Amino acid sequence: DWQPDEQGLQQVLQLLKDSQSPNTATQRVVQDKLKQLNQFPDFNNYLIFVLTRLKSEDEPTRSLSGLILKNNVKAHFQSFPPPVAEFIKQECLNHLGDNSSLIRATIGILITTIASKGELQMWPELLPQLCNLLNSEDYNTCEGAFGALQKICEDSSELLDSDALNRPLNVMIPKFLQFFKHCSPKIRSHAIACVNQFIMDRAQALMENIDTFIEGGSHLPFSTPQYMLQRTQDSDENVALEACEFWLTLAEQPICKDVLTAHLVQLIPILVHGMRYSEIDIILLKGDVEEDEAVPDSEQDIKPRFHKSRTVTLAHEEQRGGDGDGDGDDEDDDETLSDWNLRKCSAAALDVLANVFREELLPHLLPLLKELLFHLEWVVKESGILVLGAIAEGCMQGMVPYLPELVPHLIRCLADRKALVRSIACWTLSRYAHWVVAQPPELYLKPLMTELLQRILDSNKRVQEAACSAFATLEEEACTELVPYLSFILDTLVFAFGKYQHKNLLILYDAIGTLADSVGHHLNQPEYIQKLMPPLIQKWNELKDEDKDLFPLLECLSSVATALQSGFLPYCEPVYQRCVTLVQKTLAQAMMYNQHPEQYEAPDKDFMIVALDLLSGLAEGLGGHVEQLVARSNIMTLLFQCMQDTMPEVRQSSFALLGDLTKACFVHVKPCIAEFMPILGTNLNPEFISVCNNATWAIGEICMQMGAEMQPYVQMVLTNLVEIINRPNTPKTLLENTALLNPQSLPPAITIGRLGFVCPQEVAPMLQQFIRPWCTSLRNIRDNEEKDSAFRGICVMIGVNPGGVVQDFIFFCDAVASWVSPKDDLRDMFYKILHGFKAQVGEENWQQFSEQFPPLLKDRLAAFYGV
């Protein structure tokens, strides 16, 4: 039995104390010391000794010792000498019943870390011993073992259901089920969590017994749903939450409908009840505080924001990452609460069940809703509004008859005296925005917009936030419907600038950016520009280069610049310069960090990504006007570095900018083509789909500018493009063609067409390798410039290599028929190819060939091209 040396032990304890110091210099010393001590194999013995045996030390120090050991195990357990590894394993199992729940949890984490290092196979006694410890009379031992098992189930669920370990789940699941009726809520909670893990993974061991499990087989005196219904109402919120997750998990299983139909009548009221705020929630949310707009935000309230890199989609529509509350986050945003609680879980479960049962849920819900929505107690009314929002997606069709009465009621709730009612009404109305916008604007859109704008100026910060997010959703749905009200909208949003604290300012930027995306060039009016730009530029001047609040502001300005086009000219110079500076600074910092990681910190590359995206917005919005700015800067040199960055998102944004600069001022791009093309070629890797798409799009734009001079670069990119376009499962026949193919095959299809247009001799020989997926990709998109240039390319290539299209000519016919109104000269090209093919094969063969056409295709070709 290993024993520590007293001096060594004191040294380790001192290190543990120092590592709790907030001082950065002390932390550096600690890190160096840890590196040194890790050279000694038995250092890890000291760490486990402090964790398990040194009861004289305080719990945080013991736990920290265990967490440092966990990191060592993670990094190099394989190189631990066997006696050390053995000692650690033994100590873990012997001390799982420690009196301290913190120490038990730490030992559990350590066990599961060892197990996840491929050691489950190498530690055959672990699972039997843990299962055995569950039988202990001692509560701490049972709870410690269960805690460890729960972590192993979460981390190694697939392995537990595999032949590699002889499927221990067959033993474990019946064991766990016995503890569903344990007298301790904590133990019940562990047992439910362990089983939940395998419903999600549809583990074989559970699926084989799923009916027994659901209907509560021999080892349970009740059916599982019955039991779970009881536990979802457990007085211990942790148990109720674990049980509630069961419904969430079950809703994702194919058997959900069969199993739950009979229980809906009991389940729905329980879930609805779980959606009420508890008294603790209300205290934490300061639900009794109505006016807090003047209270500054505390910095930890502000979640870090991540920028979504610019993705070039077809016809260069930009995909916006919704940042509002309704972006698939199926609940209102109780950020100040723990991330997950019974209210959120109940709402999520109801949302998922609404998507499974659709209208069949409403008979159980509508009587409850009537009672809740008009209830005198605000907490009850608030939960009813949340219910209405949670079912919006799944039950929309069934709700339509009730919406003319409900939407005005919800709009009235926006003026409720309780802030929490006002904020949830914002969220729920945003979930029905699609329906609102489809009605005549006077009926609902106008009153909703008027009231939401007032809520944007609410005196409560939570309401401001909910209203801003809801308004962003409304903007996305309404688009140009908002144009008549622009003046009024801008007045409100600009007024909010002077009113908002830090956190909500970030959401306000998003609402303004979304407005610009939604109304586009309609924003380019002197009156609107004079309202909007001064406050944005003021914020822009206030923020330092290293302030992360630049992210949302830059995103917002990118949308505004694209929408305002020439209207942004007076503001473009300082904005452009600063973006270039941000890129330059980030690249310089990255270089210093790569050379001397011990001296410099790694840069936050989001600064560079956001700056590149704003430069894209400027190039797209200003077009040719950006040429002067590019001429006076070193952006092309910087772009060359960004395109080779290790981070995919940096490359993604670089290629978007390259494409936009190619369209706006090719004169500056052209001298760099020889250096840029090989980089673009190596990024045609579908593993990073957005990087690949943007690189492909940029190549296509360069083709259109280079013309025949593109010839030396064709081979660099063509093989990869052909490989990518053949990746999705191409339909074998035209009739399978109704499903939209993988949209990722669109950019390569357009770029191959453009390459063929400018260099037909180089591309046409490969025609047969890509013509079918090419046609199936492009038949599904609407007429536009990119489609036009790609089809011209295919026609020119067919002229060079007609044999390449023969086998798949029916696909070409179908793609031609997808055009609604091609330009006259393009229509002539189609006409010549169709009639040329018909003349080549002769009337009789053409008749046989065209018999295969679906009726619609046959009619279109006859009507448009007379074949």
CORFEN-V292881 format. One record per helix or strand of 3 or more residues. SS is the DSSP state (H for helix, E for strand). FROM is the first residue (numbers start at 1). LEN is the number of residues. Records with the same first field share a line. If there is no record, write none. Layout:
SS = FROM-LEN / FROM-LEN
//
This chain:
H = 6-13 / 24-14 / 43-11 / 59-21 / 82-13 / 101-19 / 125-9 / 139-17 / 157-4 / 163-3 / 169-13 / 185-16 / 204-5 / 210-5 / 224-8 / 237-14 / 256-19 / 279-6 / 299-3 / 314-3 / 342-32 / 378-13 / 396-18 / 419-13 / 433-6 / 445-12 / 461-37 / 502-22 / 526-17 / 550-46 / 606-26 / 635-8 / 648-17 / 666-17 / 689-37 / 734-5 / 745-14 / 760-19 / 785-16 / 802-16 / 824-18 / 843-9 / 855-11
//
